Amino acid sequence: MVTVKETWYLRDEVADRALELMQEMDDLTGPNAHADPGWAGHARFFRRGSDPTQVIMIYPWRSVADHTRLCDAEKSLLADFHTRYCTRQRDIEYMEELPVDVDGDHDHGHGHGH
């Protein structure tokens, strides 16, 4: 299991329509993604506070290889969307979640708890 982080780069003149545009993008790609055996959960969308032209998507996927295959299949679906609304192609990063126990009471030798 991997966590996928996509960064989308919207044009200045459409940045105020980020919610509408990300819904449009999801309507284009969602059906194929949800039918893919690599699908592992719904995406969450975040607008970057320091740059409202950037939208971050984060979601789980079964593997990098499965996700790469999906991205190749999405290229033609997204071509017009990228041309009309984006300044460049999306960036895709793969992350591994660390199983940090945030609910436990761990001292770790620092002399204080959380």
C-alpha positions as CSV (number, residue, x, y, z in Angstrom):
1,M,0.0,0.0,0.0
2,V,1.2,3.5,-0.9
3,T,-0.1,7.0,-0.4
4,V,-0.3,9.0,-3.5
5,K,0.1,12.8,-3.4
6,E,-0.8,14.7,-6.6
7,T,-0.2,18.4,-7.0
8,W,-2.3,20.2,-9.6
9,Y,-1.3,23.6,-10.9
10,L,-4.3,25.7,-11.9
11,R,-4.1,28.8,-14.0
12,D,-4.4,32.1,-12.1
13,E,-7.7,33.0,-13.9
14,V,-9.4,29.8,-12.8
15,A,-8.0,29.3,-9.3
16,D,-11.1,30.6,-7.7
17,R,-13.0,27.7,-9.3
18,A,-10.8,25.1,-7.8
19,L,-13.7,23.1,-6.2
20,E,-15.7,23.0,-9.4
21,L,-12.6,22.1,-11.5
22,M,-11.4,19.3,-9.2
23,Q,-14.9,17.9,-9.3
24,E,-14.8,18.0,-13.1
25,M,-11.4,16.2,-13.0
26,D,-12.8,13.6,-10.6
27,D,-15.8,13.1,-12.8
28,L,-13.5,12.4,-15.7
29,T,-11.1,10.0,-13.9
30,G,-13.1,8.6,-11.0
31,P,-15.1,5.8,-12.8
32,N,-11.9,4.3,-14.2
33,A,-10.0,4.7,-10.9
34,H,-12.8,3.2,-8.8
35,A,-13.0,0.2,-11.2
36,D,-9.2,-0.4,-11.0
37,P,-8.0,-3.3,-8.8
38,G,-5.4,-0.9,-7.4
39,W,-8.0,1.5,-5.9
40,A,-7.8,1.5,-2.1
41,G,-9.9,4.5,-1.0
42,H,-11.3,7.9,-1.9
43,A,-9.1,11.0,-2.4
44,R,-9.1,14.1,-0.3
45,F,-8.5,17.5,-1.8
46,F,-6.7,20.5,-0.3
47,R,-6.0,23.9,-1.7
48,R,-2.5,25.2,-0.8
49,G,-2.8,28.1,1.6
50,S,0.4,29.8,0.4
51,D,-0.6,29.4,-3.3
52,P,-4.3,29.0,-4.1
53,T,-3.5,27.9,-7.7
54,Q,-2.2,24.6,-6.3
55,V,-4.5,21.8,-5.3
56,I,-3.2,18.7,-3.5
57,M,-4.9,15.3,-3.8
58,I,-4.0,12.6,-1.3
59,Y,-5.2,9.0,-1.5
60,P,-4.2,5.4,-0.9
61,W,-3.4,3.0,-3.8
62,R,-2.3,-0.7,-3.8
63,S,1.1,-0.2,-5.4
64,V,3.3,2.3,-7.3
65,A,3.2,-0.1,-10.3
66,D,-0.6,-0.2,-10.3
67,H,-0.8,3.5,-10.0
68,T,1.7,4.2,-12.8
69,R,-0.4,2.0,-15.1
70,L,-3.6,4.0,-14.2
71,C,-1.8,7.3,-14.8
72,D,-0.8,6.1,-18.3
73,A,-4.4,5.3,-19.0
74,E,-5.6,8.7,-17.7
75,K,-3.4,10.8,-20.0
76,S,-5.9,11.0,-22.9
77,L,-8.8,11.6,-20.4
78,L,-7.0,14.6,-18.9
79,A,-5.3,16.2,-22.0
80,D,-8.1,18.7,-22.6
81,F,-8.4,19.5,-18.8
82,H,-4.7,20.2,-18.5
83,T,-4.8,22.4,-21.6
84,R,-7.8,24.5,-20.5
85,Y,-7.2,24.8,-16.8
86,C,-3.6,24.0,-15.8
87,T,-0.2,25.7,-16.2
88,R,1.6,22.3,-16.3
89,Q,1.1,18.6,-15.8
90,R,0.3,17.4,-12.3
91,D,3.2,16.2,-10.1
92,I,2.8,12.8,-8.5
93,E,4.7,11.6,-5.4
94,Y,4.5,8.3,-3.6
95,M,4.7,8.1,0.1
96,E,5.0,5.4,2.7
97,E,3.0,6.0,5.9
98,L,5.0,5.5,9.1
99,P,3.0,3.6,11.8
100,V,3.7,6.1,14.6
101,D,1.6,5.4,17.7
102,V,0.1,8.9,18.3
103,D,-2.3,7.6,21.0
104,G,0.2,6.0,23.3
105,D,2.1,7.5,26.2
106,H,5.7,7.3,25.1
107,D,8.5,9.0,27.1
108,H,11.3,8.1,24.7
109,G,13.8,9.2,27.3
110,H,13.0,12.9,27.1
111,G,11.6,13.1,30.6
112,H,8.2,14.2,29.5
113,G,5.1,12.7,27.9
114,H,3.0,14.1,25.0
